[in-house]
Amino acid sequence: MNSLLETIQEVKEVEKLQPNKLILYKVYEEGSLIYIGIGGKGKRKPSGRIMEHYKATMPSSFKWKILEREWLKGKSRVEAESIWDSLVWNYELGDKDYIESKEQELIKQYQPPYNIEFK
């Protein structure tokens, strides 16, 4: 399990070797699964999807929810970003059917608080 940046770097290398695979990425906070996503659907590479959570002009909705949660607790922008940076990322590769069914299965099983679909 890695930071977001480490995960992006790994995925960029993996997608060169296996360009037709999707990734299922899982995000943990203090050991709890809080978000599940898929990268590699459509024309966008798997790294393109998780890059949206990194340094996008506009934060992804997932990142925005984490930052907003921390601001509502009275944290500064720097403190909220620090919480975001402390999240742990993990991923696995697979074919489209496997990744999509695995995402649904994990969301139903773990009910990650930042996923709304498949609950």
N, C-alpha and C positions, 0 to 999 in steps of 0.2 A: 504494500500500500504506500502511496506517495502523495506528495503535494500535487496541486493542479498543474503547475508548470512541469514537474517531472513526468506526470502522466501524459501531458501533451507531447513532450519530447519523445517518450517511448512510443506513443501511438504513431507519430510521424515516421518513425523507423519501421514499425510493424506494417503500416499500410503500404510501404514501398515493397515489402516482401509478399504481402497478401492483399493486393489492391481491391479485390472483389468482396472482401469481408466487411461486416459491420462490427461495431463495438457496442457492448452494453457496459455503461459505466455506472458505478455505485459510489455514493458520497456518504461519508460517516462523520458524525460529530460525537466526540466522547464515547466512541464505541457503538453508537446507535446509527442504523441506516436511516438517513434522512431524505435521500433523493436517488432516483434511478432514471437514467436517460439512455438514448440510443444515438450513436453517431454513424454516419455513412449512408443514410437514406438519400435517394435521389442522386443528384449530380455532385453533391458536396461530399468531400472526403470525411472519414471519421474524425480526423483532427480538427476539421472546420467547425464541427458542432461543439466540441469541448472548448475550442478557442473562444467561442461566444461567451463562455463563462470567465474568461481570463481578462483580456484588455480590450474589450469592445468599447466603441464610442458610447453606447448606451448599455448599461449592465443587463445581463440576461434577467428574465423574470425571477429565476431561482436566486441569483445573487442579490437582486433588489430586495427580495423577501427577507433574506438573512440580514442585509444592512438595515432595512427598516425595523426589523425586530430588535436589533441592538440599539438603534437610535431611540426607539420607544422606551428602552430601559435606561435612557439617559447617557448612553455611550457617545463619545465623539466619533467623527468620521474615521480618524486614525485607529481608534479602538475597534470600531465595527469592521474595518478592513482587516485588522489583525485576527479577529474571530474568523472571518472569511478565509484568510490565509491558513488558518489552523485546521481546516477541514481536510480529511483524508480521502483520497480518491483511489479507486480500484477499477479494473476493467477486464473484460474477457472478449475474445473474438469469436465470431461464428457466422454461419450463413443467415440470410434474412429471416427465414422461417423460425430457426432456432432462437435467434436474438429477440424477435418480436414476441414469441410465446414465453420465453424466459422473463422478459420484462413484465408481462402481464402476471405471470405466476408470482414473481417476487413482490410486486406491488400489492397483490391480493394477500399474500402471506404476511408481509411486514408492515403494510400500511404506512409507508414513509410520509411524514407530515408535509413535505413539499411537492408531492405528486398528487394530482387530482384525478387523473384518469385511471380506470380499472378498479376503483375502490367499491 
